[in-house]
Amino acid sequence: MIKKQKMTCLQQESKVKRIKTHYENQLRRSKIWTQAELIALKKKYESEIQKITQELELHAQELQSKLEYHQEMNDAQRVMLEDAIDYCKQLEEKLESITT
């Protein structure tokens, strides 16, 4: 399975700026635009921005899930370590009672 590479926030920001510049340049090239052409261009621009927004939201959700997973793992490891420390203390007490 090919893992899709995630874009960083800076890469996403750069992509949005490039798209914005591209559409601004398109508008500057031709001074005569019909209302339909402007609406179509705006819809295309908005759909590209929407796509990037959705990608960012998905990435944020994935990061949130990973964060929650690691927090759970951290809690579980802490509990395991506390149990191990308690067990070691019990063994120490047993050993002290045997040697005295």
Steps between C-alpha positions, in 0.01 A plus 500: 500500500641836399491743788375842396742766616340766716564864428623715779315816593769709331468296182122541510539874554740521205257303285215737589719802418596347163135433418405854602780648288402280205139620509599862554728476196217350296279792595771754408575345160158572364320817599182392326323229696140398466300444815482127421877475457558677831254271677663191349848622594385578854340155538816329376713704743262430790493127424880482506510688832224271635705195401803633688281583800362147505852355479606716794194400703566132431865542596397679822261216585774244438738693723234524772447123481874438525523737795217322680662162428835613639334650808328166565828316450672743736233441766525123457879506527481719810261254665726208405805678643315583821399133532859392438629743763242374752603141425866589548419662835314185606800290403734733691279476809490121468876488462549725804268285709688185398846645570410645840 
